[in-house]
Amino acid sequence: MRTEPTLRIPLGVLALLVALLAYGLVVARYVAPLIAGWPALGQLPVYVVLGVVWLLPLKRFLIWMETGRFG
């Protein structure tokens, strides 16, 4: 259990915001033009998958923010 404040949490939040911004820009720049001509129901699963993919590394990242270890 953590008893003293650590810089990992504010730095982790900032890193998460930067990473999400970069991920969103990559999706908007490269994926959106590729599927722009698709019907809306064809685009839906792509955006749902892309909206969930960023969550995959989040568990280990949050563990690092709390404990300092990635596992």
KOLNUKOL-787538 format. One record per atom (N, C-alpha, C): residue in one letter; x, y, z; residue number from 1. Coordinates in Angstrom, 3 decimals, padded with zeros to 6 digits. Layout:
! KOLNUKOL-787538
R | nuti | east | north | up | fise
R | a | X | Y | Z | NUM
...
//
This chain:
! KOLNUKOL-787538
R | nuti | east | north | up | fise
R | m | 000.840 | -001.182 | 000.000 | 1
R | m | 000.000 | 000.000 | 000.000 | 1
R | m | 000.885 | 001.246 | 000.000 | 1
R | r | 000.494 | 002.215 | -000.786 | 2
R | r | 001.247 | 003.449 | -000.934 | 2
R | r | 000.972 | 004.366 | 000.255 | 2
R | t | 002.031 | 004.889 | 000.882 | 3
R | t | 001.856 | 005.795 | 002.019 | 3
R | t | 002.306 | 007.206 | 001.705 | 3
R | e | 003.092 | 007.387 | 000.651 | 4
R | e | 003.569 | 008.708 | 000.267 | 4
R | e | 003.111 | 009.031 | -001.146 | 4
R | p | 002.895 | 010.323 | -001.427 | 5
R | p | 002.516 | 010.697 | -002.797 | 5
R | p | 003.629 | 010.342 | -003.786 | 5
R | t | 003.238 | 010.054 | -004.991 | 6
R | t | 004.209 | 009.715 | -006.028 | 6
R | t | 003.869 | 010.475 | -007.302 | 6
R | l | 004.867 | 010.750 | -008.093 | 7
R | l | 004.647 | 011.464 | -009.360 | 7
R | l | 004.105 | 010.546 | -010.454 | 7
R | r | 004.101 | 009.241 | -010.199 | 8
R | r | 003.638 | 008.307 | -011.229 | 8
R | r | 002.194 | 008.588 | -011.634 | 8
R | i | 001.344 | 008.944 | -010.698 | 9
R | i | -000.073 | 009.108 | -011.036 | 9
R | i | -000.298 | 010.344 | -011.912 | 9
R | p | 000.148 | 011.553 | -011.526 | 10
R | p | -000.068 | 012.684 | -012.436 | 10
R | p | 000.653 | 012.521 | -013.774 | 10
R | l | 001.865 | 011.962 | -013.741 | 11
R | l | 002.577 | 011.739 | -015.003 | 11
R | l | 001.871 | 010.674 | -015.838 | 11
R | g | 001.334 | 009.659 | -015.186 | 12
R | g | 000.590 | 008.623 | -015.897 | 12
R | g | -000.665 | 009.162 | -016.544 | 12
R | v | -001.371 | 010.042 | -015.844 | 13
R | v | -002.582 | 010.648 | -016.413 | 13
R | v | -002.220 | 011.494 | -017.626 | 13
R | l | -001.155 | 012.277 | -017.509 | 14
R | l | -000.718 | 013.084 | -018.660 | 14
R | l | -000.293 | 012.203 | -019.826 | 14
R | a | 000.443 | 011.134 | -019.537 | 15
R | a | 000.867 | 010.219 | -020.600 | 15
R | a | -000.340 | 009.558 | -021.259 | 15
R | l | -001.336 | 009.204 | -020.456 | 16
R | l | -002.547 | 008.598 | -020.999 | 16
R | l | -003.284 | 009.574 | -021.915 | 16
R | l | -003.382 | 010.822 | -021.504 | 17
R | l | -004.043 | 011.828 | -022.344 | 17
R | l | -003.296 | 012.033 | -023.661 | 17
R | v | -001.976 | 012.090 | -023.592 | 18
R | v | -001.169 | 012.264 | -024.811 | 18
R | v | -001.325 | 011.049 | -025.725 | 18
R | a | -001.287 | 009.856 | -025.141 | 19
R | a | -001.419 | 008.637 | -025.942 | 19
R | a | -002.799 | 008.550 | -026.589 | 19
R | l | -003.842 | 008.902 | -025.847 | 20
R | l | -005.194 | 008.862 | -026.419 | 20
R | l | -005.362 | 009.899 | -027.524 | 20
R | l | -004.775 | 011.069 | -027.338 | 21
R | l | -004.825 | 012.090 | -028.379 | 21
R | l | -004.114 | 011.604 | -029.638 | 21
R | a | -002.935 | 011.017 | -029.467 | 22
R | a | -002.189 | 010.493 | -030.617 | 22
R | a | -002.970 | 009.378 | -031.308 | 22
R | y | -003.559 | 008.470 | -030.514 | 23
R | y | -004.346 | 007.372 | -031.079 | 23
R | y | -005.540 | 007.929 | -031.871 | 23
R | g | -006.223 | 008.893 | -031.298 | 24
R | g | -007.361 | 009.499 | -031.992 | 24
R | g | -006.955 | 010.181 | -033.286 | 24
R | l | -005.817 | 010.859 | -033.262 | 25
R | l | -005.341 | 011.517 | -034.479 | 25
R | l | -004.969 | 010.506 | -035.555 | 25
R | v | -004.341 | 009.405 | -035.158 | 26
R | v | -003.979 | 008.363 | -036.130 | 26
R | v | -005.236 | 007.755 | -036.741 | 26
R | v | -006.228 | 007.472 | -035.919 | 27
R | v | -007.478 | 006.912 | -036.429 | 27
R | v | -008.158 | 007.905 | -037.355 | 27
R | a | -008.225 | 009.166 | -036.952 | 28
R | a | -008.881 | 010.180 | -037.778 | 28
R | a | -008.126 | 010.418 | -039.083 | 28
R | r | -006.814 | 010.354 | -039.035 | 29
R | r | -006.001 | 010.647 | -040.223 | 29
R | r | -005.952 | 009.494 | -041.215 | 29
R | y | -005.818 | 008.260 | -040.707 | 30
R | y | -005.569 | 007.138 | -041.605 | 30
R | y | -006.748 | 006.189 | -041.785 | 30
R | v | -007.528 | 005.972 | -040.744 | 31
R | v | -008.618 | 005.002 | -040.851 | 31
R | v | -009.872 | 005.638 | -041.443 | 31
R | a | -010.206 | 006.824 | -040.972 | 32
R | a | -011.433 | 007.472 | -041.434 | 32
R | a | -011.497 | 007.622 | -042.959 | 32
R | p | -010.432 | 008.081 | -043.614 | 33
R | p | -010.508 | 008.190 | -045.077 | 33
R | p | -010.673 | 006.833 | -045.777 | 33
R | l | -010.128 | 005.776 | -045.186 | 34
R | l | -010.231 | 004.449 | -045.805 | 34
R | l | -011.665 | 003.926 | -045.811 | 34
R | i | -012.424 | 004.263 | -044.770 | 35
R | i | -013.775 | 003.705 | -044.660 | 35
R | i | -014.859 | 004.754 | -044.854 | 35
R | a | -014.488 | 005.946 | -045.317 | 36
R | a | -015.455 | 007.034 | -045.474 | 36
R | a | -016.564 | 006.693 | -046.472 | 36
R | g | -016.258 | 005.908 | -047.483 | 37
R | g | -017.250 | 005.580 | -048.490 | 37
R | g | -018.138 | 004.405 | -048.129 | 37
R | w | -017.844 | 003.748 | -047.028 | 38
R | w | -018.637 | 002.601 | -046.601 | 38
R | w | -019.981 | 003.062 | -046.051 | 38
R | p | -020.979 | 002.196 | -046.106 | 39
R | p | -022.239 | 002.533 | -045.448 | 39
R | p | -022.039 | 002.613 | -043.927 | 39
R | a | -022.922 | 003.330 | -043.259 | 40
R | a | -022.790 | 003.557 | -041.816 | 40
R | a | -022.739 | 002.245 | -041.037 | 40
R | l | -023.523 | 001.254 | -041.444 | 41
R | l | -023.510 | -000.021 | -040.722 | 41
R | l | -022.223 | -000.807 | -040.962 | 41
R | g | -021.510 | -000.481 | -042.005 | 42
R | g | -020.200 | -001.088 | -042.242 | 42
R | g | -019.111 | -000.397 | -041.425 | 42
R | q | -019.255 | 000.902 | -041.224 | 43
R | q | -018.299 | 001.663 | -040.427 | 43
R | q | -018.447 | 001.381 | -038.940 | 43
R | l | -019.651 | 001.089 | -038.514 | 44
R | l | -019.940 | 000.904 | -037.096 | 44
R | l | -019.031 | -000.123 | -036.423 | 44
R | p | -018.900 | -001.351 | -036.948 | 45
R | p | -018.032 | -002.309 | -036.246 | 45
R | p | -016.568 | -001.876 | -036.216 | 45
R | v | -016.118 | -001.173 | -037.248 | 46
R | v | -014.724 | -000.708 | -037.266 | 46
R | v | -014.496 | 000.276 | -036.129 | 46
R | y | -015.403 | 001.237 | -035.977 | 47
R | y | -015.245 | 002.230 | -034.919 | 47
R | y | -015.473 | 001.635 | -033.531 | 47
R | v | -016.334 | 000.644 | -033.433 | 48
R | v | -016.519 | -000.023 | -032.138 | 48
R | v | -015.232 | -000.749 | -031.738 | 48
R | v | -014.640 | -001.476 | -032.674 | 49
R | v | -013.383 | -002.182 | -032.384 | 49
R | v | -012.288 | -001.178 | -032.040 | 49
R | l | -012.150 | -000.116 | -032.817 | 50
R | l | -011.118 | 000.880 | -032.542 | 50
R | l | -011.373 | 001.607 | -031.226 | 50
R | g | -012.628 | 001.729 | -030.839 | 51
R | g | -012.958 | 002.358 | -029.573 | 51
R | g | -012.645 | 001.489 | -028.379 | 51
R | v | -012.528 | 000.184 | -028.587 | 52
R | v | -012.245 | -000.740 | -027.491 | 52
R | v | -010.764 | -001.119 | -027.448 | 52
R | v | -010.085 | -001.077 | -028.586 | 53
R | v | -008.681 | -001.521 | -028.667 | 53
R | v | -007.784 | -000.744 | -027.711 | 53
R | w | -008.018 | 000.537 | -027.535 | 54
R | w | -007.142 | 001.330 | -026.671 | 54
R | w | -007.247 | 000.900 | -025.212 | 54
R | l | -008.293 | 000.175 | -024.859 | 55
R | l | -008.453 | -000.290 | -023.484 | 55
R | l | -007.545 | -001.472 | -023.153 | 55
R | l | -007.059 | -002.196 | -024.160 | 56
R | l | -006.274 | -003.403 | -023.921 | 56
R | l | -005.033 | -003.166 | -023.054 | 56
R | p | -004.205 | -002.148 | -023.320 | 57
R | p | -003.024 | -001.958 | -022.461 | 57
R | p | -003.316 | -001.169 | -021.185 | 57
R | l | -004.561 | -000.745 | -021.005 | 58
R | l | -004.886 | 000.143 | -019.896 | 58
R | l | -004.702 | -000.516 | -018.530 | 58
R | k | -005.016 | -001.789 | -018.397 | 59
R | k | -004.908 | -002.468 | -017.105 | 59
R | k | -003.471 | -002.430 | -016.586 | 59
R | r | -002.530 | -002.822 | -017.426 | 60
R | r | -001.118 | -002.820 | -017.005 | 60
R | r | -000.633 | -001.401 | -016.724 | 60
R | f | -001.102 | -000.451 | -017.490 | 61
R | f | -000.705 | 000.940 | -017.281 | 61
R | f | -001.215 | 001.451 | -015.937 | 61
R | l | -002.458 | 001.140 | -015.590 | 62
R | l | -003.008 | 001.558 | -014.306 | 62
R | l | -002.316 | 000.855 | -013.143 | 62
R | i | -001.937 | -000.407 | -013.335 | 63
R | i | -001.172 | -001.112 | -012.306 | 63
R | i | 000.168 | -000.420 | -012.093 | 63
R | w | 000.809 | -000.006 | -013.176 | 64
R | w | 002.075 | 000.706 | -013.044 | 64
R | w | 001.884 | 002.016 | -012.292 | 64
R | m | 000.819 | 002.741 | -012.594 | 65
R | m | 000.580 | 004.013 | -011.922 | 65
R | m | 000.433 | 003.811 | -010.408 | 65
R | e | -000.164 | 002.733 | -009.992 | 66
R | e | -000.386 | 002.484 | -008.563 | 66
R | e | 000.813 | 001.841 | -007.863 | 66
R | t | 001.487 | 000.917 | -008.538 | 67
R | t | 002.510 | 000.126 | -007.858 | 67
R | t | 003.932 | 000.384 | -008.339 | 67
R | g | 004.091 | 000.866 | -009.554 | 68
R | g | 005.413 | 001.024 | -010.116 | 68
R | g | 005.897 | -000.186 | -010.885 | 68
R | r | 005.082 | -001.234 | -010.927 | 69
R | r | 005.398 | -002.455 | -011.694 | 69
R | r | 004.333 | -002.633 | -012.782 | 69
R | f | 004.703 | -003.297 | -013.857 | 70
R | f | 003.753 | -003.521 | -014.944 | 70
R | f | 002.993 | -004.835 | -014.827 | 70
R | g | 003.201 | -005.589 | -013.774 | 71
R | g | 002.533 | -006.881 | -013.677 | 71
R | g | 001.845 | -007.115 | -012.362 | 71
//
